[in-house]
């Protein structure tokens, strides 16, 4: 792995603060990052000069994301077929089962929702595109983890506890490894009240043209509508949906 460049890392640390807030002053950035004041002023000045940050106005010393950040984000969105294609397939699957359908990707130890279609039922799962959850607590996340070499999974959780979201969450690495092996063999992951006390879920992997698992699709159901028959039907349906999305991404295997 290439050596990280500290100055670049600090610049990204500054930019990523704006994922959580609209505007910040240099002193606020200094306080949040714990960096020297002169370093922050140099970073902010450079990012401002390059268009990644811009002053919010003449009468304030605060900054917001600049047009260059917007351009990069727009270029990324235009080239990312997964979210668009995932939404289309999720709509088809949701129409057939009338339950909530997600498409998600892994970011480190988390799963991030990139597409979502709500259930048509009044009682349904509450979530949103852009939300992230611990991967080990969700069917989506476990599907994505199951596609990785076990050494990589060990590295992801090296030095980190498996925090519980509910009393049903997996909190033991040995248990997680065993379940990931089962998911890898079966091709469908199951979650019962592991991230939400009232929701059960099934998920299947989505592959790109190279055959690599790049995402997962899930169907989530309130446990009041969950039974063995429902689970069996949704396992088949989520596998079908994940296959359809894989094909849209160029996978032919």
ROVEX-888094 format. One record per residue (C-alpha): z, y, x; residue in three letters. Coordinates in steps of 0.02 Angstrom, whole numbers, padded with zeros to 5 digits, always signed. Layout:
<pts>
ZYXAla;...
</pts>
This chain:
<pts>
+00000+00000+00000Unk;-00047+00173+00067Unk;+00096+00287+00117Unk;+00142+00415-00014Unk;+00118+00597+00036Unk;+00280+00692-00002Unk;+00196+00860-00035Unk;+00077+00782-00161Unk;+00219+00689-00245Unk;+00317+00851-00264Unk;+00166+00938-00339Unk;+00149+00800-00468Unk;+00336+00808-00501Unk;+00312+00991-00547Unk;+00164+00957-00660Unk;+00249+00811-00748Unk;+00394+00923-00800Unk;+00270+01004-00919Unk;+00248+00840-01012Unk;+00416+00875-01092Unk;+00411+01063-01116Unk;+00285+01203-01143Unk;+00342+01326-01011Unk;+00458+01338-00862Unk;+00508+01468-00733Unk;+00517+01434-00547Unk;+00709+01436-00552Unk;+00708+01310-00694Unk;+00589+01197-00597Unk;+00702+01215-00444Unk;+00855+01164-00546Unk;+00771+01015-00627Unk;+00692+00944-00469Unk;+00828+00989-00346Unk;+00701+01056-00222Unk;+00722+01206-00107Unk;+00679+01371-00191Unk;+00546+01416-00062Unk;+00463+01245-00083Unk;+00452+01267-00271Unk;+00378+01442-00254Unk;+00247+01375-00135Unk;+00205+01230-00250Unk;+00197+01339-00406Unk;+00092+01468-00314Unk;-00032+01337-00256Unk;-00044+01255-00426Unk;-00068+01425-00506Unk;-00204+01470-00382Unk;-00295+01307-00416Unk;-00283+01329-00605Unk;-00162+01186-00642Unk;-00026+01309-00692Unk;-00041+01484-00763Unk;+00082+01624-00807Unk;+00128+01632-00990Unk;+00108+01822-00988Unk;+00135+01981-00888Unk;+00310+02011-00956Unk;+00378+01839-00908Unk;+00404+01739-00750Unk;+00369+01574-00836Unk;+00220+01458-00816Unk;+00126+01335-00926Unk;-00010+01208-00892Unk;-00173+01289-00841Unk;-00352+01259-00890Unk;-00384+01142-00745Unk;-00252+01023-00812Unk;-00339+01029-00980Unk;-00506+00992-00900Unk;-00438+00841-00810Unk;-00355+00776-00968Unk;-00515+00802-01067Unk;-00619+00712-00935Unk;-00497+00567-00941Unk;-00501+00560-01131Unk;-00692+00564-01136Unk;-00703+00417-01017Unk;-00565+00315-01095Unk;-00647+00199-01220Unk;-00490+00096-01247Unk;-00399+00216-01363Unk;-00554+00252-01467Unk;-00611+00072-01479Unk;-00432+00015-01506Unk;-00414+00131-01653Unk;-00571+00063-01734Unk;-00518-00118-01717Unk;-00339-00078-01768Unk;-00405-00001-01928Unk;-00501-00159-01968Unk;-00352-00272-01935Unk;-00232-00160-02031Unk;-00348-00160-02180Unk;-00344-00350-02183Unk;-00156-00372-02167Unk;-00089-00205-02235Unk;+00037-00199-02093Unk;+00060-00083-01944Unk;-00056-00116-01798Unk;-00035-00049-01621Unk;-00134-00053-01461Unk;-00033-00022-01304Unk;-00045-00018-01115Unk;+00087-00047-00982Unk;+00155+00093-00874Unk;+00278+00019-00752Unk;+00418-00062-00850Unk;+00366+00023-01013Unk;+00232-00003-01143Unk;+00140+00150-01207Unk;+00056+00156-01379Unk;-00123+00221-01366Unk;-00184+00178-01542Unk;-00096+00150-01706Unk;-00133+00119-01890Unk;+00008+00126-02015Unk;+00048-00005-02145Unk;+00000+00037-02323Unk;+00171-00022-02384Unk;+00308+00107-02421Unk;+00428+00009-02309Unk;+00350+00005-02135Unk;+00381+00029-01950Unk;+00404+00208-01889Unk;+00313+00242-01725Unk;+00183+00357-01648Unk;+00040+00360-01525Unk;+00111+00414-01357Unk;+00279+00332-01386Unk;+00342+00219-01248Unk;+00466+00075-01258Unk;+00539-00047-01131Unk;+00407-00182-01107Unk;+00531-00326-01106Unk;+00590-00279-01282Unk;+00420-00283-01368Unk;+00286-00412-01405Unk;+00156-00290-01337Unk;+00251-00268-01175Unk;+00289-00453-01152Unk;+00105-00492-01177Unk;+00060-00370-01038Unk;+00197-00433-00923Unk;+00143-00612-00952Unk;-00028-00572-00879Unk;+00047-00520-00712Unk;+00091-00629-00563Unk;+00276-00669-00574Unk;+00305-00587-00405Unk;+00240-00424-00478Unk;+00355-00442-00628Unk;+00501-00469-00508Unk;+00450-00312-00414Unk;+00442-00209-00575Unk;+00620-00256-00618Unk;+00688-00257-00441Unk;+00850-00159-00442Unk;+00838-00124-00630Unk;+00939-00194-00773Unk;+00853-00263-00927Unk;+00932-00142-01050Unk;+00950-00199-01230Unk;+00882-00103-01378Unk;+00961-00224-01503Unk;+01072-00376-01494Unk;+00915-00483-01493Unk;+00838-00401-01338Unk;+00811-00504-01182Unk;+00933-00447-01047Unk;+00917-00591-00924Unk;+00774-00606-00799Unk;+00774-00795-00805Unk;+00755-00791-00994Unk;+00617-00661-00980Unk;+00522-00763-00850Unk;+00533-00919-00960Unk;+00466-00825-01110Unk;+00326-00745-01010Unk;+00271-00918-00952Unk;+00266-00976-01133Unk;+00166-00823-01186Unk;+00042-00847-01045Unk;+00014-01027-01101Unk;+00005-00991-01287Unk;-00089-00825-01283Unk;+00019-00741-01417Unk;+00188-00655-01396Unk;+00323-00647-01527Unk;+00463-00522-01552Unk;+00600-00534-01682Unk;+00711-00380-01696Unk;+00710-00353-01507Unk;+00661-00169-01510Unk;+00707-00132-01690Unk;+00837-00223-01794Unk;+00722-00224-01945Unk;+00552-00268-01871Unk;+00463-00426-01812Unk;+00300-00426-01717Unk;+00161-00530-01639Unk;+00042-00475-01502Unk;-00108-00538-01403Unk;-00192-00480-01241Unk;-00346-00369-01230Unk;-00465-00395-01083Unk;-00599-00287-01005Unk;-00769-00335-00937Unk;-00691-00410-00780Unk;-00574-00520-00883Unk;-00421-00423-00831Unk;-00287-00391-00963Unk;-00290-00203-00987Unk;-00199-00185-01153Unk;-00123-00281-01297Unk;-00135-00274-01486Unk;+00011-00304-01602Unk;+00050-00320-01786Unk;+00224-00263-01839Unk;+00309-00314-02001Unk;+00478-00269-02078Unk;+00584-00427-02079Unk;+00599-00417-02268Unk;+00414-00472-02272Unk;+00427-00592-02125Unk;+00426-00782-02142Unk;+00348-00932-02055Unk;+00190-00925-02159Unk;+00167-00739-02125Unk;+00196-00763-01940Unk;+00068-00902-01929Unk;-00064-00798-02018Unk;-00031-00644-01914Unk;-00037-00742-01751Unk;-00214-00793-01793Unk;-00259-00617-01850Unk;-00189-00526-01697Unk;-00279-00649-01584Unk;-00439-00612-01679Unk;-00411-00425-01666Unk;-00374-00431-01480Unk;-00532-00534-01453Unk;-00636-00409-01552Unk;-00567-00264-01449Unk;-00598-00360-01288Unk;-00778-00384-01339Unk;-00795-00197-01371Unk;-00733-00168-01195Unk;-00865-00285-01124Unk;-00769-00448-01109Unk;-00878-00599-01144Unk;-00767-00744-01092Unk;
</pts>
